[in-house]
Structure formats: structure tokens, C-alpha cells
Amino acid sequence: MSQRPISLSPDLKRLRDEGYDIEVRATYLLLKDVPYVNADRQIKRGILVSTLNLAGDQTLPPDTHALHFVGAYPCNAQGTRISQIENSSNRQELAPGVIVDHYFSAKPVAGSAYPDYYAKMTNYVAILSGPAKAIDPDVTAQTYPVILADASEPIFNYLDTASSRAGIGMATAKLEGGTVAIVGLGGTGSYVLDLVAKTPVREIHLFDGDRFRQHNAFRSPGAPTVEELKGAPAKVAYFKEHYSPMRRGIIEHDYYLTAANASDLAQMEFVFLCIDAGENKKHIVSELVTGGIPFVDVGMGLGLVDSAIGGLLRVTTATKEQTAHVPKRIPLERVDLADDYGTNIQIADLNALNAALAVVKWKKLRGFYLDFDREHSSTYTIDGNMLTNDDKV
């Protein structure tokens, strides 16, 4: 099955975006799961098969108003044949695996020819499905099937129809390619992965030497099984396994970054730094700043006040054009646990928000989002629901 004519042709793309189950096979367009009524007044589902008039990988206007059908002969709600579209009935194989039963002829309501395949296919759907809807008003050909990607698709195992349906393909394309690293897969880092995994970035490198344990289940996306928790898998392996059904390019590094191996980030184009302060973080930040590698560092300072949680979230960005603010914004010394901001309170919703702010900033740097302030530091205060931007370029 080829997805290129569908992706490159507005009429086919519209059919797919509106939930029709279409496939291009050889030089034929198949529209599947079309409800119709048979002679016994039962609702069945068939397949419309039309020749495709192509210029390279893009459609031209249909060269005929006729098409083939796979299934029993469609009838009206009373079980009599829809005679106005009848042409011939002859079971034949048009192409390998494309075996049809009938040949129909229905000219467009207006004009002498269909302007595109959207108009042609939806007209036939209306003719065949109308009697089925008279019996069951909820029946539809718009089934929104899962769409598998081409074998050559470099990133996703199924197509990103969310971007195409929203009409943001050009913006999404700005996130393609590149290598991103996530250092630390605790609460915030795991949510960063959840968000970045849904973008077409080419490679996502995961760095963490820890195991995935029961407490992690309550501050990470997803819902691990008891069996998974008993196995205490490496975090990088656990998260790669859970996101690999969706995409390729997740690369695991089952170790902590230290002074000895911080240079492993030298080939990265962007880094999400989601680890606590300490000597290792000092060396990593130094490596990134010296190497001119842009990164976002995240942090949370939470504490209990009268049995309620307060505090702030922090997102600090460093780019080639601005790093002077890094020493004053990124804590590098480990805080004494007696301090209010050393209690290491982790809450899933705040982890997710911290991650979302970091990923939004990364997307701003890639041009996906507008970025007028070009801030390099942001803090969110829980009490007051206040977001503050600083260190603007």
C-alpha cells in the first residue's frame, strides 16, 4: 500500500482526514467499509474501487464517472436493486488482490464530470449508504481506521493524521529530523518523552541508569502492570518498549552521565536536562555550554504549607546566543533535604506541566510556536497561578 498519493493529493487526503478508509493499491483507489443494503434488507459493507488518474504521485480529475464494487448488489431499503447505477456484474481481478463483483455508472449531480476523487467517491457513498441509513441512522462509512505508515516512513509506525486534520503539516515539518536527548527519566523527564515522542524528531536518546519502580508509576505517564513493576526494568528499556509501538528512533543509554561520559551528548542537537543538582549535573551543564549545544533544564521546588503543597516550577533555556544567565538560574549544588526546596516532592500533574513548558520552549526554538519574547527563563508559581518570563533576548 502506498501512502504518497494520499498525502500529496488534496482530494484523497480530504477523504482520509474525514474518516474514510481508503487505500491506493496499484493504480486503483479503494474506499472500504461502505454500508449498503442487500436483497434480504440486511446492512452489509462493501468496497468501492475506482481507477486512479495520476500525474506522478498526485491525482488528476477522474477520467471516468464509473467504478467497480466489491460485495453483493446494493439495494434500496425495501430490498430492490438500485437500478439507476447498474452497468454490469462480472467477478474479475483488476490487479493482484483487487477482485471486484460489479461495475456501476453514476454521473455527478452537477456537470458532466467529477472534479476530483473526493466528489466522485462521496457521491457513490451517498447512493449506496442512503438505504442503509434509512434502516439504521447511525451507520456510516466514516470509520476513522488506524492508518499504517509506509515501510519507508522513517519515524512513525502509523501516520500522524492529527497534524493533517488540523492543517498544521507545515508547522509540524519544522520538528522533523535532528537528535534530541532526555537526561533523566523521572517524573518530568518521562513526560518530556511522552510529548517529544509524538513529534517527527528523528532520534530520541534516553539517558538514565535507574530502574523503573513502583513509586515511578504514580508520577509518569501510562499505567504499568504489576508484572512490569515486579521486574524492575531499566527505565530506558521500559520507556523505549512503551513508545516503540508508536515510533522508531528511540535509543536507550542505560547509565548515568558523569564527568567521565558527559561528552556522549556532544552529537546531540538539543538536550532536555531533567536531573537533580549535584556534581554530575555540573559537568553536564559545562559540557553543553562549552559545546554550544542548546538545552532546557527543568526543576521543581515544592513544599508543604498547612497540609497543602506550594512552590514553583522552573524552565531554564540555554542557546548559542545566550548562556550568561545559566549560573544564576540553574541550581548546581545539591540542596540539604532540611530545606523546603529539597524535599523532592513529585506530583504527576506538576511533572507533566513542567515537561509541557519545556517542550513548548523547544518547539518555539524550532519555529513551531510563535516566540515574541524569546525568554530563556520561566517560572510558574502554584499559588497565584502565575507564569513569569525572564532573560529575554
C-alpha positions as CSV (number, residue, x, y, z in Angstrom):
1,M,0.0,0.0,0.0
2,S,1.3,3.4,-0.9
3,Q,0.5,6.5,1.2
4,R,2.3,9.0,-1.1
5,P,-0.6,9.7,-3.5
6,I,-2.9,10.1,-0.5
7,S,-0.6,12.5,1.3
8,L,0.2,14.6,-1.8
9,S,-3.3,14.8,-3.3
10,P,-5.8,17.1,-1.6
11,D,-8.9,15.1,-2.6
12,L,-7.5,11.8,-1.3
13,K,-6.1,13.5,1.8
14,R,-9.6,15.0,2.5
15,L,-11.2,11.6,2.2
16,R,-8.7,10.2,4.7
17,D,-8.9,13.1,7.1
18,E,-12.7,12.9,7.1
19,G,-12.5,9.3,8.3
20,Y,-13.0,7.2,5.2
21,D,-11.0,4.0,5.0
22,I,-9.1,4.5,1.7
23,E,-6.2,2.7,0.2
24,V,-4.2,3.1,-3.0
25,R,-3.3,-0.3,-4.5
26,A,-1.6,-0.5,-7.9
27,T,-3.4,2.2,-9.9
28,Y,-6.7,1.8,-8.0
29,L,-8.3,3.8,-5.2
30,L,-10.2,1.6,-2.7
31,L,-12.8,3.1,-0.3
32,K,-13.6,0.4,2.2
33,D,-16.4,-0.3,4.8
34,V,-19.2,1.3,2.7
35,P,-22.5,0.3,4.2
36,Y,-25.2,-0.9,1.9
37,V,-28.4,-3.0,1.9
38,N,-28.6,-6.4,0.3
39,A,-31.6,-8.1,-1.2
40,D,-32.6,-9.5,2.2
41,R,-32.7,-6.0,3.6
42,Q,-29.6,-6.6,5.7
43,I,-26.9,-4.0,6.2
44,K,-23.6,-5.1,4.7
45,R,-20.3,-3.4,4.0
46,G,-18.5,-3.3,0.6
47,I,-15.6,-1.6,-1.2
48,L,-15.7,1.0,-3.9
49,V,-12.9,0.6,-6.4
50,S,-12.0,3.4,-8.8
51,T,-9.2,3.7,-11.4
52,L,-6.8,6.5,-10.4
53,N,-5.8,9.2,-12.9
54,L,-2.4,10.2,-11.7
55,A,0.4,12.6,-12.6
56,G,3.3,11.1,-10.8
57,D,2.1,10.7,-7.2
58,Q,-0.7,13.3,-7.4
59,T,-4.2,12.8,-8.7
60,L,-5.8,14.4,-11.7
61,P,-9.5,14.7,-12.2
62,P,-11.1,11.3,-12.6
63,D,-11.1,10.1,-16.2
64,T,-14.4,8.2,-15.8
65,H,-17.5,8.6,-13.7
66,A,-17.8,4.8,-13.4
67,L,-16.3,2.5,-10.8
68,H,-16.3,-1.1,-9.5
69,F,-17.8,-2.5,-6.4
70,V,-16.9,-5.5,-4.1
71,G,-19.9,-7.0,-2.4
72,A,-23.5,-8.1,-3.2
73,Y,-25.6,-6.0,-5.4
74,P,-26.7,-2.9,-3.4
75,C,-30.4,-2.4,-2.9
76,N,-32.8,0.2,-1.5
77,A,-34.3,-0.1,1.9
78,Q,-37.1,-2.3,0.5
79,G,-34.6,-4.8,-0.9
80,T,-34.9,-4.0,-4.6
81,R,-31.8,-3.3,-6.7
82,I,-30.6,0.3,-7.2
83,S,-31.1,0.1,-10.9
84,Q,-30.0,3.7,-11.8
85,I,-26.3,2.9,-11.3
86,E,-26.4,-0.6,-12.9
87,N,-23.9,-1.3,-15.7
88,S,-22.6,-4.8,-15.4
89,S,-21.9,-7.6,-13.0
90,N,-18.8,-9.7,-13.6
91,R,-16.4,-11.0,-10.9
92,Q,-12.9,-10.2,-12.0
93,E,-9.5,-9.4,-10.6
94,L,-8.4,-6.0,-11.7
95,A,-5.0,-6.2,-10.0
96,P,-3.3,-8.6,-7.6
97,G,-5.7,-8.8,-4.6
98,V,-8.3,-6.4,-6.2
99,I,-11.2,-8.7,-7.0
100,V,-14.5,-6.9,-7.9
101,D,-18.1,-8.0,-8.4
102,H,-19.9,-5.2,-10.1
103,Y,-19.4,-2.1,-12.4
104,F,-21.5,1.0,-11.6
105,S,-22.2,4.2,-13.5
106,A,-23.3,7.3,-11.7
107,K,-22.7,10.7,-13.2
108,P,-22.2,13.7,-11.0
109,V,-25.3,15.7,-9.8
110,A,-23.9,18.8,-11.5
111,G,-21.7,19.0,-14.6
112,S,-20.6,16.2,-16.9
113,A,-17.6,15.0,-14.9
114,Y,-16.4,14.8,-11.4
115,P,-13.9,17.5,-10.4
116,D,-11.9,15.2,-8.1
117,Y,-12.0,11.9,-6.3
118,Y,-13.5,13.3,-3.2
119,A,-16.6,14.3,-5.1
120,K,-16.7,11.0,-7.0
121,M,-16.3,8.7,-4.1
122,T,-18.6,10.5,-1.7
123,N,-21.3,10.6,-4.3
124,Y,-21.2,6.9,-4.6
125,V,-21.1,6.5,-0.8
126,A,-24.2,8.6,-0.5
127,I,-26.0,6.5,-3.2
128,L,-25.1,3.2,-1.6
129,S,-25.4,4.2,2.1
130,G,-28.6,6.1,1.9
131,P,-30.8,3.0,2.1
132,A,-28.6,1.6,4.9
133,K,-29.1,4.9,6.9
134,A,-32.9,4.6,6.4
135,I,-32.7,1.3,8.3
136,D,-30.0,2.4,10.8
137,P,-29.4,6.2,11.0
138,D,-26.1,5.6,12.9
139,V,-24.4,3.5,10.1
140,T,-21.6,5.4,8.3
141,A,-18.6,4.8,6.0
142,Q,-16.5,7.3,8.1
143,T,-14.9,4.7,10.4
144,Y,-11.6,6.5,11.1
145,P,-9.4,3.5,10.8
146,V,-5.9,3.2,12.1
147,I,-3.6,4.2,9.2
148,L,-0.3,2.3,8.9
149,A,2.7,4.1,7.5
150,D,4.8,3.1,4.6
151,A,7.7,0.8,5.3
152,S,9.9,3.6,4.2
153,E,8.3,6.0,6.8
154,P,11.3,6.9,9.0
155,I,9.6,7.8,12.2
156,F,6.1,6.7,13.0
157,N,4.6,3.2,12.6
158,Y,1.3,4.9,11.6
159,L,0.6,8.2,10.1
160,D,0.2,11.5,12.0
161,T,-3.3,12.2,11.0
162,A,-3.7,14.7,13.9
163,S,-1.5,17.2,12.1
164,S,-3.1,16.7,8.8
165,R,-6.6,17.0,10.2
166,A,-5.7,20.2,12.0
167,G,-3.9,21.6,8.9
168,I,-0.6,22.2,10.7
169,G,1.6,20.0,8.5
170,M,4.0,22.8,7.6
171,A,4.5,23.7,11.3
172,T,5.0,20.1,12.2
173,A,7.6,19.7,9.5
174,K,9.8,22.1,11.4
175,L,10.2,19.4,14.1
176,E,11.4,16.8,11.6
177,G,14.9,15.4,11.8
178,G,17.5,16.0,14.4
179,T,18.7,14.3,17.6
180,V,17.2,15.0,21.0
181,A,18.4,13.7,24.3
182,I,16.5,13.4,27.5
183,V,18.7,13.1,30.5
184,G,16.8,11.7,33.5
185,L,13.5,9.8,33.2
186,G,12.0,10.6,36.5
187,G,8.6,12.3,36.7
188,T,9.3,15.3,34.5
189,G,11.7,13.5,32.1
190,S,9.2,10.8,31.4
191,Y,6.5,13.3,30.5
192,V,9.0,15.1,28.2
193,L,9.5,11.8,26.4
194,D,5.7,11.4,26.1
195,L,5.4,14.7,24.4
196,V,8.5,14.6,22.2
197,A,7.7,11.0,21.1
198,K,4.6,12.5,19.3
199,T,6.8,14.7,17.1
200,P,8.7,13.7,14.0
201,V,12.1,14.3,15.5
202,R,14.4,11.6,14.1
203,E,16.1,10.3,17.2
204,I,15.3,10.5,20.9
205,H,18.2,9.4,23.2
206,L,17.3,8.3,26.7
207,F,20.0,8.6,29.4
208,D,19.2,7.1,32.8
209,G,20.9,4.4,34.9
210,D,17.9,3.8,37.3
211,R,15.3,1.1,37.4
212,F,11.5,1.7,37.0
213,R,9.9,1.0,40.4
214,Q,6.5,1.3,42.0
215,H,6.8,4.9,43.1
216,N,7.6,5.9,39.4
217,A,4.3,4.6,38.3
218,F,2.5,7.4,40.2
219,R,4.5,10.2,38.6
220,S,5.0,9.0,35.0
221,P,2.6,8.7,32.0
222,G,0.9,5.4,31.4
223,A,-0.2,2.6,33.7
224,P,2.4,-0.2,34.3
225,T,1.2,-3.7,35.2
226,V,2.1,-5.4,38.5
227,E,4.2,-7.8,36.5
228,E,6.2,-4.9,35.0
229,L,6.8,-3.4,38.4
230,K,8.0,-6.7,39.8
231,G,10.5,-7.0,37.0
232,A,12.0,-3.6,37.9
233,P,13.2,-3.0,34.4
234,A,15.7,-0.3,33.5
235,K,13.9,2.9,33.0
236,V,15.3,3.4,29.5
237,A,14.2,0.0,28.4
238,Y,10.8,0.3,30.0
239,F,10.0,3.6,28.2
240,K,11.5,2.5,24.9
241,E,9.3,-0.6,24.9
242,H,6.2,1.5,25.7
243,Y,6.8,4.1,23.0
244,S,8.2,1.8,20.3
245,P,4.7,0.7,19.1
246,M,4.2,4.3,18.0
247,R,7.5,5.3,16.6
248,R,11.1,4.4,15.7
249,G,14.3,6.2,16.7
250,I,14.2,5.8,20.5
251,I,17.7,4.9,21.6
252,E,18.4,3.8,25.2
253,H,21.5,4.5,27.2
254,D,21.3,2.6,30.5
255,Y,23.7,4.6,32.5
256,Y,24.1,7.9,34.4
257,L,26.0,10.7,32.8
258,T,29.1,11.8,34.8
259,A,32.3,13.8,34.2
260,A,33.7,10.7,32.5
261,N,31.0,10.4,29.9
262,A,29.2,13.7,29.6
263,S,30.8,14.1,26.2
264,D,28.2,11.5,25.0
265,L,25.9,14.5,24.5
266,A,28.3,16.1,22.0
267,Q,26.4,14.7,19.0
268,M,23.0,15.9,20.2
269,E,21.2,18.8,18.6
270,F,19.1,19.5,21.7
271,V,19.1,18.3,25.3
272,F,16.3,18.1,28.0
273,L,18.1,18.1,31.3
274,C,15.7,16.6,33.9
275,I,18.0,15.6,36.8
276,D,18.7,16.9,40.3
277,A,21.6,19.3,41.2
278,G,25.0,17.8,42.0
279,E,28.4,17.1,40.7
280,N,27.2,15.2,37.6
281,K,24.9,18.0,36.6
282,K,27.7,20.5,36.9
283,H,29.8,18.5,34.4
284,I,26.8,18.0,32.0
285,V,25.9,21.7,32.0
286,S,29.6,22.7,31.4
287,E,29.8,20.2,28.5
288,L,26.6,21.6,26.9
289,V,27.6,25.3,27.3
290,T,31.1,24.7,26.1
291,G,29.9,22.7,23.1
292,G,27.3,25.2,22.2
293,I,24.5,22.6,22.4
294,P,21.1,24.2,23.2
295,F,19.3,22.7,26.2
296,V,16.4,23.2,28.6
297,D,16.9,22.5,32.3
298,V,13.8,21.9,34.4
299,G,13.2,21.9,38.1
300,M,10.5,21.9,40.8
301,G,10.7,23.5,44.3
302,L,7.7,22.2,46.3
303,G,6.9,22.2,49.9
304,L,4.1,21.5,52.4
305,V,2.3,24.5,53.9
306,D,-0.6,23.7,56.2
307,S,-1.0,20.3,54.6
308,A,-1.2,21.9,51.1
309,I,1.5,21.9,48.5
310,G,3.0,25.1,47.3
311,G,6.1,26.2,45.4
312,L,7.2,26.8,41.8
313,L,8.3,25.1,38.6
314,R,11.3,26.3,36.6
315,V,12.3,26.1,33.0
316,T,15.7,27.5,32.0
317,T,16.8,27.5,28.4
318,A,20.3,27.9,27.1
319,T,21.1,28.6,23.4
320,K,24.2,29.6,21.5
321,E,23.2,33.2,21.6
322,Q,22.5,33.3,25.4
323,T,24.2,31.4,28.2
324,A,25.2,34.2,30.6
325,H,22.1,33.6,32.7
326,V,22.8,29.9,33.3
327,P,24.9,30.2,36.5
328,K,22.3,32.2,38.3
329,R,19.2,30.3,37.1
330,I,20.3,26.6,37.2
331,P,21.0,25.2,40.7
332,L,24.1,23.0,40.6
333,E,24.8,22.4,44.3
334,R,22.8,19.7,45.9
335,V,20.4,21.2,48.5
336,D,20.2,19.9,52.0
337,L,17.0,17.9,52.5
338,A,16.1,20.0,55.5
339,D,15.5,22.9,53.1
340,D,11.9,23.4,51.9
341,Y,13.1,23.0,48.3
342,G,15.0,19.8,49.0
343,T,12.1,17.6,49.9
344,N,11.9,16.2,46.4
345,I,8.1,16.2,46.3
346,Q,7.0,14.9,42.9
347,I,3.4,15.2,41.7
348,A,2.3,13.9,38.3
349,D,0.3,16.9,37.2
350,L,3.2,19.3,38.1
351,N,5.7,17.0,36.5
352,A,3.6,17.0,33.3
353,L,3.2,20.8,33.4
354,N,7.0,21.3,33.9
355,A,7.6,18.9,31.0
356,A,5.0,20.7,28.8
357,L,6.6,24.1,29.4
358,A,10.0,22.7,28.5
359,V,8.7,21.0,25.3
360,V,6.8,24.2,24.3
361,K,10.1,26.1,24.6
362,W,11.9,23.6,22.4
363,K,9.1,23.9,19.8
364,K,9.5,27.6,19.9
365,L,13.2,27.3,19.2
366,R,12.3,25.1,16.2
367,G,9.8,27.7,14.9
368,F,6.7,25.6,15.6
369,Y,5.3,28.1,18.0
370,L,5.4,31.9,17.8
371,D,8.1,33.3,20.2
372,F,7.9,37.1,20.6
373,D,9.6,37.4,24.0
374,R,12.3,34.8,23.3
375,E,12.5,34.3,27.0
376,H,15.3,32.0,28.3
377,S,13.9,31.6,31.9
378,S,10.4,30.9,33.1
379,T,8.9,30.2,36.4
380,Y,5.4,29.0,37.3
381,T,4.1,29.8,40.8
382,I,1.3,27.5,42.0
383,D,-0.2,29.9,44.5
384,G,-1.5,32.7,42.2
385,N,-1.2,30.6,39.0
386,M,1.5,33.0,37.7
387,L,3.9,32.4,34.8
388,T,6.9,34.8,34.7
389,N,9.3,35.1,31.9
390,D,12.9,36.5,32.2
391,D,16.2,36.6,30.4
392,K,14.6,37.7,27.1
393,V,16.7,38.1,24.0
